[in-house]
Each structure stands twice: as C-alpha cells, then as structure tokens.
Amino acid sequence: MQMADGGTNMADAIQLSTRKLIQKIGFRVMVIVTDGEPTYGEPTPEEATLKAAKEAKNN
C-alpha cells in the first residue's frame, strides 16, 4: 500500500474498503473522495482503479 506522499492511489483505497465492507451484512456503499486523478497502479493507474472497482462491485 502506498503511503501519503502527494500521490493518489484509488486502487488501494478501493481494495482496502472492499476488504472492510465484505464482512458487513446488508446494504454497502463505498464513497471515495479525492483531490486528484489516480497516480499509482499497474499496468496504469486508471486500469488498476477500474479493475479494483469491478472486483468491489462483484463482491
């Protein structure tokens, strides 16, 4: 997991939230607030974020 250093790691935020929310029963909502575009992730930050979001949706 990337630590705060001026970058935006949306994929890690989504993955962490998914791990926390998967344990909850009932209606689950994830809200991500950021001041920037994703800057971390492989193969690209955008692809990593979309992959994490799709995985979260399927859980």
C-alpha positions in Angstrom: 0.0 0.0 0.0 1.3 3.5 -0.9 1.5 6.0 1.9 0.6 9.6 1.6 3.3 11.3 -0.4 1.3 13.6 -2.7 0.0 10.8 -5.0 -3.4 9.3 -5.3 -3.8 5.5 -5.1 -7.5 4.9 -5.7 -7.0 1.2 -6.4 -5.6 0.6 -3.0 -8.3 2.7 -1.4 -11.0 0.6 -3.2 -9.3 -2.7 -2.3 -9.0 -1.7 1.4 -12.6 -0.6 1.5 -13.7 -3.8 -0.2 -11.9 -5.9 2.5 -13.6 -4.0 5.2 -17.1 -3.9 3.7 -17.2 -7.6 2.6 -17.6 -8.5 6.3 -20.7 -6.4 6.6 -24.2 -7.7 6.1 -26.8 -5.5 4.3 -26.6 -2.5 2.1 -23.0 -1.5 1.5 -21.8 1.8 0.0 -18.3 3.0 -0.9 -17.6 6.7 -1.3 -14.2 7.8 -2.4 -13.3 11.5 -2.1 -10.1 12.6 -3.8 -8.4 15.8 -4.9 -6.8 14.2 -7.9 -6.6 11.5 -10.6 -5.1 8.1 -9.8 -1.3 8.2 -9.9 -0.4 4.7 -8.7 -1.2 1.3 -10.1 -0.2 -1.3 -12.7 -0.4 -1.5 -15.7 -1.7 2.1 -15.5 -3.3 3.9 -12.6 -6.6 4.1 -14.4 -6.7 0.4 -15.3 -5.8 -0.6 -11.7 -8.6 1.7 -10.4 -11.2 0.3 -12.8 -10.1 -3.3 -12.0 -10.4 -2.7 -8.3 -13.9 -1.1 -8.8 -15.1 -4.0 -10.8 -13.9 -6.5 -8.2 -15.6 -4.5 -5.5 -18.8 -4.5 -7.4 -18.7 -8.3 -7.8 -18.2 -8.8 -4.0 
